Amino acid sequence: QVQLVESGGGLVQPGGSLRLSCAASGSIFSIYAMGWYRQAPGRRELVAVITSGGNTNYADSVKGRFTISRDNAKNTVYLQMNSLKPDDPAVYYCNVGAFGYSGRRGDYWGQGTQVTVSS
């Protein structure tokens, strides 16, 4: 079993910054991808993803403002969010694709962390 623990959400003013973290633990042989999704009323979207090789992909709405990174030694993924806009508030969920020691592939989700942008 794999557990994900997210942290770093909160309230920030427009134009401000937040950094989200997601640490994976448990029966992990290897992680092939880590990413962030967000859920707001009426929409759900992939925000950013990073592969084991370090390749990244971003939603058009966050390109140039958000940066995803990972620490493979800590099985942790980060999302640095700068220049936050009124469109960014949502519950942000960490997603990890990993292989267990049995060779079984799994898709795991964090508990979600609220990001609020308000003056």
C-alpha positions as CSV (number, residue, x, y, z in Angstrom):
1,Q,0.0,0.0,0.0
2,V,1.1,3.5,-0.7
3,Q,0.3,6.6,1.3
4,L,0.5,10.2,0.1
5,V,0.6,13.2,2.5
6,E,0.1,16.6,1.1
7,S,0.9,19.9,2.7
8,G,1.3,23.6,1.8
9,G,-2.1,24.9,0.9
10,G,-3.7,27.9,2.4
11,L,-4.9,31.5,1.8
12,V,-2.8,33.9,-0.3
13,Q,-3.5,37.2,-1.9
14,P,-3.6,37.6,-5.7
15,G,-0.1,37.7,-7.1
16,G,1.2,35.7,-4.1
17,S,2.9,32.4,-4.0
18,L,2.4,29.0,-2.4
19,R,4.4,25.8,-2.4
20,L,2.7,22.4,-2.2
21,S,4.4,19.2,-1.2
22,C,3.4,15.6,-1.5
23,A,5.4,12.8,0.1
24,A,4.8,9.2,-0.9
25,S,5.6,6.3,1.4
26,G,4.8,2.6,1.8
27,S,5.5,-0.3,-0.5
28,I,7.1,1.6,-3.4
29,F,9.5,-0.1,-5.8
30,S,9.6,2.8,-8.2
31,I,7.6,5.9,-9.1
32,Y,7.2,6.6,-12.8
33,A,5.1,9.8,-12.6
34,M,4.0,12.4,-10.1
35,G,1.6,15.1,-10.7
36,W,-1.0,17.6,-9.4
37,Y,-4.6,17.9,-10.3
38,R,-7.1,20.5,-9.1
39,Q,-10.8,20.3,-8.5
40,A,-13.0,23.4,-8.5
41,P,-16.8,23.6,-8.8
42,G,-17.6,22.5,-12.3
43,R,-14.1,21.6,-13.4
44,R,-11.2,19.3,-12.8
45,E,-7.9,19.5,-14.6
46,L,-4.4,18.2,-14.6
47,V,-2.2,21.0,-13.4
48,A,1.3,19.6,-13.9
49,V,3.1,16.2,-14.2
50,I,6.7,15.1,-13.9
51,T,8.1,11.8,-15.0
52,S,10.8,9.8,-13.4
53,G,13.2,11.1,-16.1
54,G,12.3,14.7,-15.2
55,N,10.1,15.5,-18.1
56,T,7.3,18.0,-17.3
57,N,4.0,19.0,-18.7
58,Y,1.8,21.8,-17.6
59,A,-1.8,23.0,-18.2
60,D,-1.8,26.1,-20.4
61,S,-3.4,28.0,-17.7
62,V,-0.4,27.7,-15.3
63,K,2.5,27.7,-17.8
64,G,5.1,30.2,-16.7
65,R,3.7,30.6,-13.2
66,F,3.8,27.1,-11.7
67,T,6.8,24.8,-11.5
68,I,6.7,21.1,-10.6
69,S,9.7,19.3,-9.3
70,R,10.5,16.1,-7.5
71,D,13.0,14.7,-5.0
72,N,13.4,11.1,-5.9
73,A,15.4,10.3,-2.8
74,K,12.4,11.5,-0.7
75,N,9.7,10.3,-3.0
76,T,8.3,13.8,-2.8
77,V,6.8,16.1,-5.5
78,Y,6.5,19.8,-5.2
79,L,4.4,22.5,-6.9
80,Q,5.7,26.0,-6.7
81,M,2.8,28.3,-7.5
82,N,3.7,32.0,-8.3
83,S,1.6,34.9,-9.5
84,L,-1.6,33.2,-8.2
85,K,-4.8,34.4,-9.8
86,P,-8.5,34.3,-8.9
87,D,-8.9,31.4,-11.3
88,D,-6.4,29.2,-9.3
89,P,-8.4,28.5,-6.1
90,A,-9.3,24.8,-5.9
91,V,-8.6,21.7,-4.0
92,Y,-5.2,20.4,-5.2
93,Y,-4.6,16.7,-5.3
94,C,-1.4,14.9,-5.6
95,N,-1.3,11.9,-7.9
96,V,1.4,9.3,-8.0
97,G,1.9,6.4,-10.4
98,A,4.1,3.7,-8.9
99,F,5.1,0.1,-9.0
100,G,5.1,-2.0,-5.8
101,Y,7.5,-4.7,-5.0
102,S,5.1,-7.3,-6.4
103,G,5.4,-5.6,-9.8
104,R,1.8,-4.3,-9.6
105,R,1.2,-0.9,-10.9
106,G,-0.9,1.5,-8.9
107,D,-2.4,5.0,-9.2
108,Y,-2.5,6.8,-5.9
109,W,-4.1,10.0,-4.6
110,G,-3.4,12.4,-1.8
111,Q,-6.1,13.8,0.5
112,G,-6.2,17.2,-1.2
113,T,-5.2,20.6,0.0
114,Q,-7.2,23.8,-0.4
115,V,-5.7,26.8,-2.1
116,T,-7.6,30.0,-1.7
117,V,-6.7,33.3,-3.5
118,S,-8.4,36.3,-2.0
119,S,-7.6,39.9,-1.1
